[in-house]
Amino acid sequence: MATFPSITQGYGATKNSSPKIRTAQFNDGYMHRIKFGQNIDPKIWDLSWVNITEVNADSIEAFLEARADDGASFDWTPPDSSTAYKWICLSWVKTIPYVNKATIQATFQQVFEP
């Protein structure tokens, strides 16, 4: 299993949650809610590595491209956790704002695999 490179992301990371809940609405106004599935709340992180070196940016991009090519998930520890989970990268963008500096913005989605 591949582990994401240990290059610290910048501040401003955003974690999104959308629990999978099914509802049934009744005529008397009562609403019944039930969780749908086993892993009902996968997290999605929007991350930025701002003004990092080109070498670090190339390392991140090569890692993400390799995972996209082989369709594999990777281990990554979110900033609000001390535990690594499995992720896929939905998309990423690399910009070069200055000479020898780059910014990468990526979206990681949590997956539930053995």
N, C-alpha and C positions, 0 to 999 in steps of 0.2 A: 504494500500500500504506500502510495506516495504521500509525502508530507509537504505542505506548502512552505516555501522558503521563509526563513525567519527574518523578514524585513518588516520593520514596524510600520504600520499604516498610520496616516495622519489623523488628526482629530476630525470630528464631524461624521463618524461612521453612523449609519442609520440601520436599526433593526426593525423589520416589519414582521407582524404576526397576523395570521388570518385563520383562526381555528375553524375546523370543518364541523359545523353544527347544522343539523337538520331541524326544522321546526314544523309543527302542525298547529294551525290556527283554527279554533272552534268558534261557533256562532255566539257563545256567551262571552267572548273576549279572552277566554283562557288560551294561552299559547304553551304548547309542550315543546321543550328543547331536548335534543339528545345528541351526544357526540357521534360522529360518523367515521368509523374506522378505528384502527389501533393507534396510529401516530397522527393525531388530529391537528397538531400545531407546528408544522415545519417553519423554521425561521428563514427569512431572507435578509441578507446584509448588503447594503450599498456601501462600498469602501473606497477610500482614496489614498494613494501614496503620492504626496505632493512634493515636487522639486527634489526627487531622489536622483541619484547618479544614473547615468545611462546604463552602466553595468548592472545595477540593481533592477532597473526597469526592464532590461533585456532578459534578466534572469526570471523575473515574474512572468513576462510575456512568453518566454520559451516554456516555462512550466505549464501555463494555462493552455498553450497551443498543443503541448504533448498530451494533456488530459483530454482536450477536445478531440484529438486524433484517435486516441484509443478508447474514448467513451468512458473512462474510468473516473470514479470519485477520488477525492483526496482528503486527508486529515488536515484540519485547521482548528485552532483554538480562538474563539471569539474574544473580543476585548473585555467583555463582562463575565468571562468564565475562566476557570482554570482547567477545564476538561476539553479535550479535542473531540470533535464530532466529524462526521462525513459530509462532504459538500461537493457540489458541482458548480462550475462558473457559467452562468447564463450568458453573460456578455462582458466585454471590457473595451475600454478606449484608452489609447496612449496618445498623449500630446507632448510636444517638446517646446516649452515656453522660453527656455534659455539654452545657451550653448552648454553642452554636457549635462543638462538637467532634463528630467522628464517627469510627467505626471501620469499615473495610471488610475483609472476609475473602473471598478469591477463590481459585479453583482453575484453574490454567492447564495445558492439555495441549498438548504439542508436536505439530505437524503437519508433514508433509513435502510441500510444494507448491513449484512453480517460482516 
